[in-house]
Amino acid sequence: MKQYRPRWSEFIRPYIKEFRRLSEDEQLHLMKLMLQSDKIETSQDKKNLNVTSKSSARIKTLEQLLDVAKVDLTKFFVEKYNINKWEVSAQIDGRMVTEELFQVKVQLLRNKSIEKRKRIIDELHQDFVNHSPKAIKRTHKDGSHLLEVNIFDLHFGKLCWNGETGEDYDTKIASERFHLAIDDLIHKSKPFSIDKILFPVGNDFFNSDRKENTTSNNTPQDEDLRWMKTFRNGRRLIVEGIEKLMQVADVEVVVVQGNHDFERSYYLGDSLQAWFRNNKNVTINNDATPRKYFKYGQNLIGLTHGNNEKIADLPLLMASEKKELWSDTKFHEWHIGHFHHKKQIKFQTIDEQKGCVIRFMRSLSGTDAWHNLKGYVQNVQSAESFIWHKSEGMVCHQFFNL
């Protein structure tokens, strides 16, 4: 077999001459060091990260390359990779020495879901830094009335076009209506001595639940913004509403999950708990149960969205789920959304003091294409509030109508 002899250039011959003066062990050691020197090249754009080990005797696998290159696999995932192998030989003191060299190439894609989650967390943290809600020291709490403010089924994020549905509706319009309703209902409560505020949130506050712009049951929706921006702006809107209400009295926020925003309502409640964690004026009830109850004096108020339970079963559910509260109170009511229209059903027992009223809340939301197609266009757009006396029950029912 003809032996291969490399032809060295004039530039490199002095180095070869010095190399040959070394002992055999020193030559082998130096050769292995050169072969094991990992030459890694990386390139990156908006979508991809490319990493390549050019020639290495040490990096032989994908896992080794990712480890040496310190690739963060929480931010990227492997799309494809390739491994090449070849041999390189050199004559040392009349003996051929052969080493295997490897080239490992990998293309990675950005993990967009991780980046989006981090961006949301960073934005929330920045909001915390820029704005810390200040607690209000109340000198006395001698009021005898509860203000319940209901802005049900706002469907924040919904997009409606006047040319198709007869009216425009988007996140800006929803925000304006929300603030107008809060301000109006607070103003109308001024004649009463308010010592507590009940503020249910959720109840399809968001129009969709998933990044694909679908409801919790995967029904497609027409959306105004990207889902991250919708959540962030919606959370800010609720915070602004709570801060207005807490100027009047301490606020109990009760999260009621809807059929459009079942998951997103829970995330909203969780972020509200973090936001107001050091504020004694605000309490957040974000329990996982679909039905919530609130007791004020002789009044027991049940809150649920209304899309799951049979309406006729609600009085019995209240009496069975909250036996002690039911027996300790005189006035019982359920307040539900979902249907976007006003309706009242009164269930009376033999003992007139133990009856139950079910009230359907109206909505401020605009009419979307589907409801317009079906002819559901006659509902009055409205938000409602109730004034409860500790011992006399409901004493005032107020409306903000568009």
PyMOL commands that set and color helices and strands:
alter all, ss='L'
color gray80, all
select helices_A, chain A and resi 13-21+24-35+62-68+112-130+162-165+171-188+227-245+262-275+311-321+323-328+352-354+369-374
alter helices_A, ss='H'
color red, helices_A
select strands_A, chain A and resi 40-44+48-56+76-92+95-110+145-150+194-202+251-256+282-285+292-296+299-304+331-336+343-347+356-360+382-389+393-401
alter strands_A, ss='S'
color yellow, strands_A
deselect
rebuild
show_as cartoon
